[in-house]
Amino acid sequence: MRRLVVGVDGTEAARIALDWAADAVGPDGHIHAIVAVDPTIELLVDVVTGDPMSYLERLYHDLADDWTKDATGTVAELTADLVETGAPEALVAAAAEFHADAIVIGAHVTHLGLPKRIGGTTRHLLRKLVVPLIVVPASTKRALADGPLVIGVGDSDATEAAARWAATLADERDLEIGVVRATGDGPVFRADGQLDVDLGREVQELSDHDLTIEV
């Protein structure tokens, strides 16, 4: 991964996501940071203060001079933009325009400190994705430092795309891959009666890479 679009909003979760992205792309990589301003919020600011431009100008100043300053010197190029639309729409559009390898966002927590299952931005992005989505939890310190990568496989069309993407990433960074198939309460045998023990071989074939895979 050398080109990433990152959603930022001044929160600690967004800072961690941006740090992760900078670590992931490395000193030769490129990051495009996006802060999205929902038109509803902008209208509310206009009603309350009568001066939405000052609000937007402050956000852009924070984006350029504060929220991205720590990551700027660690990558080859970091660009930033403020977009007046919803976050999912802004991130998807930026990823297409920027030819990003993935979109990176932070995993927010509730005000009680308990992790959310899936936030609203993540849910919306999953319906619109044009590139892989990486959600960085607050506990993450470094990006893909040691591995392994874990691939959840199944019988859907998405398995092949996920396996190829993860395999390329593992090959680039010399990481091991763990392969998991969740069967729930169902049988552990396939319809043909064979134990599902060939997951590693399947992913190896899908990936076109010589990888260390544990099932």
N, C-alpha and C positions, 0 to 999 in steps of 0.2 A: 504494500500500500504506500503510494507516494503522494496522492492527492485526496484530501478529506475535506468535507464540508461539516462544520461544527455549529450546533445551535448554542448560543450564549444568551444569558439574561441577567447576569450579575449575581447569580446564586452560587453557593459553594458547589452544588452539584454540577453546574455548568463549568466552573473553574476546573474541577477534577476531570471532566470530560475533555476539556481543551488541553490540559496537561497530558492526558492519556494520548490524545491525537498527536500532539507534538512529539511525544516519545515514540509513537508508532511510525510516523513518517521519517523521523530522523533529520539530520542536518541538511539533507538534500531534498527534503520533501516540501510540499506546498499545502497550506491550510487556508480555507476561506471561511471566516467566521461570520455568522448571520445572527442578527437580533431582529426578531419579528415583532411588529407592533400591531396588535389586533385593532382594526378600525373601531370596534366597539369601545375599547379602552381609550382610544384617541378621542372619540366623541365624548366620553365621560369626562376626560380631562378638560376638554373644551367647555363643557357645561359648568364644571366646578371652578375652573381658573380663568376661562376666557382666553387662554394663551397656549394652544397646543404646540405652537412652533418652539417655544422655550423648552417644553417637555421633550420634543423630538431632538432638539439640539443638545440637550443634556445627555440623552441616551446615546447619541452618536459620539459625543465627547467621552463618555464612560467606556463605550465600546473600543474606541481607538486608543485612548490614553490610559485606561485602567484595566478593563476586563481582559485585554489581550496582550498587555505589555510584557508579562513574564514569559509568554510563549514566543514572542516575536523574535528574540535573538537566538532561539534554539532550532529554527527551521530556515530553509533557504528563502521562503517567501510566505508572509502571512498578510492576507488581505481581509478587509472587514467591510460589511455593508449593513445598513438598516433598511428593512423592507416593511412597508405598511400593508401587511396582510397577515393571515393566520400563520402560525409556526409551521405546520405540516406543508402548506402550500409553498411557503418561502423556501423551506429546506429542499423540497423535491425540485423546485424550479432551479435553485442554485446548483444542485447536484448535476442536473442535466446540462446547464450552461457551463459549469466549471469542469465537466467531464470527470467527476469525482469517482474514486474507487469505492467510497462508502460515505454514509451519513453517520455522524457521531453525536449522540445526545447524552446528557446525564440522567441518572435515575434519581428523581426527587423523592423526598420523604414527606410524611405528613407532619403537621405541627406537633404531634405527639412523639415524633421521632421513630415511628414505625414505618417500615418500607411499604410503599404502595405495590400492588400486584402489577398493574400496567397503567401508566398515566394516559391522559387524554391525547397528548401529542404522539405517543408511541402507537396507540390504537389507530389513530388517523393515518400515521405514516405507513403502517402495515398494509393499508388498503391502497396506497398510492405509490409504493416504492418503485423506483427505477434502478436503484443500486442497493447493495446490502445495507442494513441498518445495524449499528453497533450501539448498545445501551450500556453505559459505563456505570457500575455501582459505586457508591461512595467509598467503599472499602478498598477500591483498586488503587495501587500505588504505581505500578509500572505497566507498560503496554507490551504484552506478548514476550515477556522477558525469558521465561523458562518453559512455558507450555505445561502440559500438552493441550492441544485443541481438542475439544470434545464435540463430535458430530452426532446429533440425534437423527437416526435414519428410520424410514418407514416405507410405505408403498406409494407415496404421493410423487407427483412430478417434481416437487421442490427438492427431494432428496438428492437428485443428481446435481442440480445447481449448487446446493449447499456443499456437497462433497467436493466438487471441482474447486469451488472458491476456497474452502478450507485447506484443501490439498496444495493449492498453489501458494497460499500463505505459509503453510508449514514447510514447504520446500524452500521458499525464499529465506526463511528464518531458522531453518534446521530444527524444527520442532517435531515432537511426536504427536500422533493423533490417537485419541480414544474414540471408539465407535460404540454407540449405545442404541439399542432398539427397545422401547418400552412396550410391553405387551399388556399391561394392566392386569385385569383378571382373566384374560383370555389364555388359550393354550400356548405352550412354548414351542409347539411343533408347527411347521408349515403344513399346507394342505397335502403336500406330497409325502408327509410323514418324516421328513428329514429335519434334524435339529438345526436351528438357525445359528450355525457356527461359522458360516462363511461370510460374515459381514465385512471382515477385513479385506478379503479377496475382492468382494464387490466394490468397495470403496477404492481399492488399489486400481481396479480396472476402470472405474469412472474417472479417476483423477489423472491418469497418465503419468503419475509420478512414482518414484521408488521411495516409499515412506516406511517409517517404523510405526506400525499400527497395533494397538491393543484393543481387544474386544471384551 
